[in-house]
Amino acid sequence: MSALESQILQSLSGLSDDSLHFILDMIQRFVVPSETRAVQRDTLAQPSVRRLGSMKGQKFVSDGHEIDDYDDEIAQMFGAVTE
């Protein structure tokens, strides 16, 4: 056991059960095993674009229309200040 591990165990020895449960919960939430980190890093390295939920595969603008054509109307709907 390393000196750091011994120091951690000594600091935990006098704590109440509630405090120990809290610390254990935090460790389980925020301390990620190295294998999981490697998988997450590999997953983040692979860029992917996907639509979520019911919008998957749907187009949002009809053919022959440009979304930018509606900027003024959208700004007015949301109360944006236009120049």
N, CA, C and O atoms as a GROMACS GRO file, in nm:
protein
  332
    1MET      N    1   0.085  -0.117   0.000
    1MET     CA    2   0.000   0.000   0.000
    1MET      C    3   0.090   0.124   0.000
    1MET      O    4   0.187   0.132   0.075
    2SER      N    5   0.056   0.219  -0.084
    2SER     CA    6   0.136   0.340  -0.095
    2SER      C    7   0.110   0.432   0.025
    2SER      O    8   0.014   0.413   0.100
    3ALA      N    9   0.196   0.530   0.040
    3ALA     CA   10   0.181   0.627   0.150
    3ALA      C   11   0.053   0.707   0.132
    3ALA      O   12  -0.014   0.741   0.230
    4LEU      N   13   0.020   0.737   0.008
    4LEU     CA   14  -0.102   0.813  -0.018
    4LEU      C   15  -0.226   0.732   0.021
    4LEU      O   16  -0.319   0.786   0.081
    5GLU      N   17  -0.227   0.603  -0.012
    5GLU     CA   18  -0.340   0.518   0.025
    5GLU      C   19  -0.353   0.510   0.177
    5GLU      O   20  -0.464   0.513   0.230
    6SER      N   21  -0.241   0.499   0.246
    6SER     CA   22  -0.243   0.495   0.393
    6SER      C   23  -0.298   0.624   0.450
    6SER      O   24  -0.376   0.622   0.545
    7GLN      N   25  -0.257   0.737   0.394
    7GLN     CA   26  -0.305   0.867   0.439
    7GLN      C   27  -0.456   0.879   0.418
    7GLN      O   28  -0.526   0.933   0.504
    8ILE      N   29  -0.505   0.830   0.305
    8ILE     CA   30  -0.649   0.835   0.277
    8ILE      C   31  -0.725   0.749   0.377
    8ILE      O   32  -0.827   0.791   0.430
    9LEU      N   33  -0.676   0.628   0.403
    9LEU     CA   34  -0.743   0.539   0.499
    9LEU      C   35  -0.745   0.600   0.639
    9LEU      O   36  -0.845   0.590   0.709
   10GLN      N   37  -0.637   0.664   0.680
   10GLN     CA   38  -0.632   0.728   0.812
   10GLN      C   39  -0.733   0.841   0.821
   10GLN      O   40  -0.797   0.859   0.924
   11SER      N   41  -0.748   0.917   0.714
   11SER     CA   42  -0.843   1.029   0.717
   11SER      C   43  -0.987   0.980   0.716
   11SER      O   44  -1.076   1.053   0.761
   12LEU      N   45  -1.013   0.860   0.668
   12LEU     CA   46  -1.148   0.806   0.665
   12LEU      C   47  -1.186   0.734   0.794
   12LEU      O   48  -1.304   0.715   0.822
   13SER      N   49  -1.087   0.695   0.873
   13SER     CA   50  -1.112   0.608   0.988
   13SER      C   51  -1.206   0.668   1.092
   13SER      O   52  -1.278   0.592   1.158
   14GLY      N   53  -1.208   0.799   1.111
   14GLY     CA   54  -1.292   0.857   1.215
   14GLY      C   55  -1.426   0.908   1.167
   14GLY      O   56  -1.500   0.967   1.246
   15LEU      N   57  -1.459   0.888   1.042
   15LEU     CA   58  -1.582   0.946   0.987
   15LEU      C   59  -1.705   0.861   1.020
   15LEU      O   60  -1.694   0.740   1.042
   16SER      N   61  -1.821   0.926   1.024
   16SER     CA   62  -1.948   0.856   1.049
   16SER      C   63  -1.988   0.775   0.926
   16SER      O   64  -1.936   0.795   0.816
   17ASP      N   65  -2.082   0.684   0.947
   17ASP     CA   66  -2.130   0.603   0.835
   17ASP      C   67  -2.193   0.690   0.726
   17ASP      O   68  -2.177   0.661   0.607
   18ASP      N   69  -2.265   0.794   0.765
   18ASP     CA   70  -2.326   0.884   0.666
   18ASP      C   71  -2.219   0.951   0.581
   18ASP      O   72  -2.233   0.961   0.459
   19SER      N   73  -2.113   0.996   0.645
   19SER     CA   74  -2.004   1.059   0.571
   19SER      C   75  -1.936   0.959   0.478
   19SER      O   76  -1.902   0.993   0.364
   20LEU      N   77  -1.916   0.838   0.526
   20LEU     CA   78  -1.853   0.734   0.443
   20LEU      C   79  -1.941   0.698   0.324
   20LEU      O   80  -1.890   0.677   0.213
   21HIS      N   81  -2.073   0.691   0.345
   21HIS     CA   82  -2.165   0.664   0.233
   21HIS      C   83  -2.158   0.775   0.130
   21HIS      O   84  -2.158   0.749   0.010
   22PHE      N   85  -2.151   0.899   0.177
   22PHE     CA   86  -2.142   1.013   0.087
   22PHE      C   87  -2.013   1.006   0.004
   22PHE      O   88  -2.016   1.022  -0.118
   23ILE      N   89  -1.903   0.982   0.070
   23ILE     CA   90  -1.773   0.974   0.000
   23ILE      C   91  -1.773   0.859  -0.100
   23ILE      O   92  -1.724   0.874  -0.212
   24LEU      N   93  -1.827   0.744  -0.061
   24LEU     CA   94  -1.834   0.630  -0.152
   24LEU      C   95  -1.919   0.663  -0.274
   24LEU      O   96  -1.884   0.627  -0.386
   25ASP      N   97  -2.030   0.732  -0.252
   25ASP     CA   98  -2.117   0.772  -0.362
   25ASP      C   99  -2.043   0.865  -0.459
   25ASP      O  100  -2.052   0.849  -0.580
   26MET      N  101  -1.969   0.960  -0.404
   26MET     CA  102  -1.892   1.053  -0.489
   26MET      C  103  -1.784   0.978  -0.567
   26MET      O  104  -1.763   1.006  -0.685
   27ILE      N  105  -1.718   0.886  -0.505
   27ILE     CA  106  -1.614   0.807  -0.573
   27ILE      C  107  -1.676   0.728  -0.688
   27ILE      O  108  -1.623   0.726  -0.798
   28GLN      N  109  -1.788   0.664  -0.661
   28GLN     CA  110  -1.853   0.585  -0.766
   28GLN      C  111  -1.904   0.671  -0.879
   28GLN      O  112  -1.908   0.626  -0.993
   29ARG      N  113  -1.944   0.794  -0.851
   29ARG     CA  114  -1.994   0.883  -0.956
   29ARG      C  115  -1.883   0.944  -1.040
   29ARG      O  116  -1.894   0.954  -1.162
   30PHE      N  117  -1.774   0.984  -0.973
   30PHE     CA  118  -1.675   1.066  -1.042
   30PHE      C  119  -1.542   1.000  -1.072
   30PHE      O  120  -1.466   1.051  -1.154
   31VAL      N  121  -1.513   0.888  -1.010
   31VAL     CA  122  -1.388   0.819  -1.039
   31VAL      C  123  -1.419   0.708  -1.138
   31VAL      O  124  -1.485   0.609  -1.106
   32VAL      N  125  -1.369   0.728  -1.260
   32VAL     CA  126  -1.397   0.634  -1.368
   32VAL      C  127  -1.276   0.542  -1.385
   32VAL      O  128  -1.163   0.590  -1.393
   33PRO      N  129  -1.300   0.410  -1.389
   33PRO     CA  130  -1.187   0.318  -1.411
   33PRO      C  131  -1.115   0.347  -1.542
   33PRO      O  132  -1.176   0.398  -1.636
   34SER      N  133  -0.988   0.315  -1.549
   34SER     CA  134  -0.906   0.346  -1.666
   34SER      C  135  -0.959   0.277  -1.792
   34SER      O  136  -0.949   0.333  -1.902
   35GLU      N  137  -1.016   0.157  -1.779
   35GLU     CA  138  -1.071   0.087  -1.896
   35GLU      C  139  -1.187   0.166  -1.955
   35GLU      O  140  -1.200   0.178  -2.077
   36THR      N  141  -1.272   0.220  -1.868
   36THR     CA  142  -1.387   0.298  -1.913
   36THR      C  143  -1.340   0.426  -1.979
   36THR      O  144  -1.397   0.468  -2.080
   37ARG      N  145  -1.237   0.491  -1.922
   37ARG     CA  146  -1.183   0.613  -1.981
   37ARG      C  147  -1.130   0.588  -2.122
   37ARG      O  148  -1.150   0.670  -2.211
   38ALA      N  149  -1.063   0.474  -2.142
   38ALA     CA  150  -1.009   0.441  -2.273
   38ALA      C  151  -1.122   0.423  -2.374
   38ALA      O  152  -1.110   0.469  -2.488
   39VAL      N  153  -1.229   0.358  -2.335
   39VAL     CA  154  -1.344   0.339  -2.424
   39VAL      C  155  -1.409   0.472  -2.456
   39VAL      O  156  -1.443   0.498  -2.572
   40GLN      N  157  -1.426   0.558  -2.354
   40GLN     CA  158  -1.486   0.689  -2.376
   40GLN      C  159  -1.399   0.774  -2.469
   40GLN      O  160  -1.450   0.844  -2.556
   41ARG      N  161  -1.268   0.767  -2.450
   41ARG     CA  162  -1.176   0.845  -2.533
   41ARG      C  163  -1.185   0.798  -2.677
   41ARG      O  164  -1.186   0.881  -2.768
   42ASP      N  165  -1.191   0.667  -2.700
   42ASP     CA  166  -1.204   0.614  -2.836
   42ASP      C  167  -1.336   0.656  -2.898
   42ASP      O  168  -1.342   0.688  -3.017
   43THR      N  169  -1.442   0.654  -2.819
   43THR     CA  170  -1.574   0.692  -2.870
   43THR      C  171  -1.577   0.839  -2.907
   43THR      O  172  -1.634   0.876  -3.010
   44LEU      N  173  -1.516   0.925  -2.824
   44LEU     CA  174  -1.514   1.068  -2.853
   44LEU      C  175  -1.427   1.099  -2.973
   44LEU      O  176  -1.450   1.199  -3.041
   45ALA      N  177  -1.327   1.016  -3.000
   45ALA     CA  178  -1.236   1.040  -3.112
   45ALA      C  179  -1.303   1.014  -3.246
   45ALA      O  180  -1.256   1.062  -3.349
   46GLN      N  181  -1.412   0.938  -3.247
   46GLN     CA  182  -1.482   0.904  -3.370
   46GLN      C  183  -1.597   1.003  -3.390
   46GLN      O  184  -1.702   0.990  -3.328
   47PRO      N  185  -1.576   1.102  -3.476
   47PRO     CA  186  -1.684   1.199  -3.496
   47PRO      C  187  -1.803   1.134  -3.566
   47PRO      O  188  -1.788   1.061  -3.664
   48SER      N  189  -1.920   1.163  -3.515
   48SER     CA  190  -2.039   1.108  -3.577
   48SER      C  191  -2.150   1.213  -3.569
   48SER      O  192  -2.162   1.286  -3.470
   49VAL      N  193  -2.228   1.219  -3.672
   49VAL     CA  194  -2.341   1.310  -3.675
   49VAL      C  195  -2.465   1.224  -3.686
   49VAL      O  196  -2.478   1.141  -3.776
   50ARG      N  197  -2.556   1.245  -3.592
   50ARG     CA  198  -2.680   1.168  -3.598
   50ARG      C  199  -2.792   1.252  -3.542
   50ARG      O  200  -2.772   1.335  -3.453
   51ARG      N  201  -2.908   1.230  -3.593
   51ARG     CA  202  -3.024   1.302  -3.543
   51ARG      C  203  -3.088   1.218  -3.433
   51ARG      O  204  -3.085   1.095  -3.437
   52LEU      N  205  -3.144   1.285  -3.337
   52LEU     CA  206  -3.202   1.218  -3.223
   52LEU      C  207  -3.354   1.207  -3.235
   52LEU      O  208  -3.419   1.291  -3.297
   53GLY      N  209  -3.406   1.105  -3.176
   53GLY     CA  210  -3.549   1.089  -3.159
   53GLY      C  211  -3.630   1.088  -3.286
   53GLY      O  212  -3.590   1.027  -3.386
   54SER      N  213  -3.744   1.154  -3.283
   54SER     CA  214  -3.838   1.149  -3.394
   54SER      C  215  -3.791   1.225  -3.516
   54SER      O  216  -3.850   1.208  -3.623
   55MET      N  217  -3.689   1.307  -3.506
   55MET     CA  218  -3.640   1.385  -3.619
   55MET      C  219  -3.536   1.311  -3.702
   55MET      O  220  -3.488   1.364  -3.802
   56LYS      N  221  -3.503   1.191  -3.663
   56LYS     CA  222  -3.400   1.115  -3.733
   56LYS      C  223  -3.441   1.092  -3.879
   56LYS      O  224  -3.548   1.037  -3.907
   57GLY      N  225  -3.356   1.135  -3.970
   57GLY     CA  226  -3.379   1.112  -4.111
   57GLY      C  227  -3.471   1.214  -4.178
   57GLY      O  228  -3.497   1.202  -4.298
   58GLN      N  229  -3.522   1.311  -4.106
   58GLN     CA  230  -3.614   1.408  -4.164
   58GLN      C  231  -3.541   1.535  -4.206
   58GLN      O  232  -3.443   1.576  -4.143
   59LYS      N  233  -3.589   1.596  -4.313
   59LYS     CA  234  -3.537   1.725  -4.357
   59LYS      C  235  -3.617   1.833  -4.287
   59LYS      O  236  -3.737   1.817  -4.263
   60PHE      N  237  -3.552   1.943  -4.255
   60PHE     CA  238  -3.620   2.051  -4.185
   60PHE      C  239  -3.662   2.164  -4.278
   60PHE      O  240  -3.743   2.249  -4.238
   61VAL      N  241  -3.609   2.168  -4.398
   61VAL     CA  242  -3.644   2.272  -4.495
   61VAL      C  243  -3.682   2.203  -4.624
   61VAL      O  244  -3.611   2.114  -4.671
   62SER      N  245  -3.793   2.245  -4.682
   62SER     CA  246  -3.839   2.186  -4.807
   62SER      C  247  -3.744   2.220  -4.921
   62SER      O  248  -3.672   2.319  -4.917
   63ASP      N  249  -3.746   2.136  -5.023
   63ASP     CA  250  -3.665   2.164  -5.142
   63ASP      C  251  -3.708   2.296  -5.202
   63ASP      O  252  -3.827   2.329  -5.204
   64GLY      N  253  -3.612   2.373  -5.252
   64GLY     CA  254  -3.641   2.501  -5.313
   64GLY      C  255  -3.651   2.616  -5.215
   64GLY      O  256  -3.675   2.730  -5.257
   65HIS      N  257  -3.634   2.590  -5.087
   65HIS     CA  258  -3.640   2.696  -4.986
   65HIS      C  259  -3.505   2.707  -4.916
   65HIS      O  260  -3.435   2.607  -4.896
   66GLU      N  261  -3.470   2.827  -4.882
   66GLU     CA  262  -3.348   2.852  -4.807
   66GLU      C  263  -3.388   2.897  -4.667
   66GLU      O  264  -3.471   2.987  -4.652
   67ILE      N  265  -3.331   2.837  -4.566
   67ILE     CA  266  -3.365   2.875  -4.429
   67ILE      C  267  -3.331   3.020  -4.401
   67ILE      O  268  -3.399   3.086  -4.323
   68ASP      N  269  -3.226   3.071  -4.465
   68ASP     CA  270  -3.186   3.210  -4.443
   68ASP      C  271  -3.289   3.310  -4.494
   68ASP      O  272  -3.289   3.425  -4.451
   69ASP      N  273  -3.377   3.267  -4.585
   69ASP     CA  274  -3.481   3.356  -4.635
   69ASP      C  275  -3.579   3.397  -4.525
   69ASP      O  276  -3.650   3.496  -4.539
   70TYR      N  277  -3.583   3.322  -4.416
   70TYR     CA  278  -3.679   3.345  -4.310
   70TYR      C  279  -3.618   3.412  -4.187
   70TYR      O  280  -3.684   3.419  -4.083
   71ASP      N  281  -3.495   3.460  -4.196
   71ASP     CA  282  -3.428   3.520  -4.081
   71ASP      C  283  -3.507   3.636  -4.021
   71ASP      O  284  -3.523   3.643  -3.899
   72ASP      N  285  -3.556   3.725  -4.105
   72ASP     CA  286  -3.629   3.842  -4.053
   72ASP      C  287  -3.757   3.800  -3.982
   72ASP      O  288  -3.790   3.853  -3.876
   73GLU      N  289  -3.829   3.705  -4.041
   73GLU     CA  290  -3.954   3.658  -3.981
   73GLU      C  291  -3.927   3.589  -3.847
   73GLU      O  292  -4.001   3.609  -3.750
   74ILE      N  293  -3.822   3.510  -3.841
   74ILE     CA  294  -3.787   3.441  -3.716
   74ILE      C  295  -3.744   3.542  -3.611
   74ILE      O  296  -3.785   3.530  -3.495
   75ALA      N  297  -3.665   3.640  -3.648
   75ALA     CA  298  -3.622   3.743  -3.554
   75ALA      C  299  -3.741   3.818  -3.497
   75ALA      O  300  -3.745   3.847  -3.378
   76GLN      N  301  -3.840   3.849  -3.583
   76GLN     CA  302  -3.958   3.920  -3.538
   76GLN      C  303  -4.040   3.834  -3.443
   76GLN      O  304  -4.095   3.885  -3.346
   77MET      N  305  -4.051   3.702  -3.470
   77MET     CA  306  -4.126   3.612  -3.386
   77MET      C  307  -4.068   3.607  -3.244
   77MET      O  308  -4.142   3.598  -3.146
   78PHE      N  309  -3.936   3.611  -3.234
   78PHE     CA  310  -3.872   3.599  -3.105
   78PHE      C  311  -3.832   3.733  -3.043
   78PHE      O  312  -3.764   3.737  -2.940
   79GLY      N  313  -3.874   3.840  -3.106
   79GLY     CA  314  -3.850   3.974  -3.050
   79GLY      C  315  -3.707   4.020  -3.059
   79GLY      O  316  -3.664   4.103  -2.978
   80ALA      N  317  -3.634   3.970  -3.154
   80ALA     CA  318  -3.495   4.013  -3.170
   80ALA      C  319  -3.491   4.154  -3.228
   80ALA      O  320  -3.578   4.194  -3.305
   81VAL      N  321  -3.390   4.226  -3.189
   81VAL     CA  322  -3.371   4.362  -3.242
   81VAL      C  323  -3.302   4.350  -3.375
   81VAL      O  324  -3.192   4.295  -3.384
   82THR      N  325  -3.366   4.402  -3.481
   82THR     CA  326  -3.306   4.396  -3.613
   82THR      C  327  -3.254   4.532  -3.652
   82THR      O  328  -3.307   4.635  -3.610
   83GLU      N  329  -3.152   4.532  -3.731
   83GLU     CA  330  -3.090   4.658  -3.772
   83GLU      C  331  -3.156   4.714  -3.895
   83GLU      O  332  -3.117   4.820  -3.943
   0.00000   0.00000   0.00000
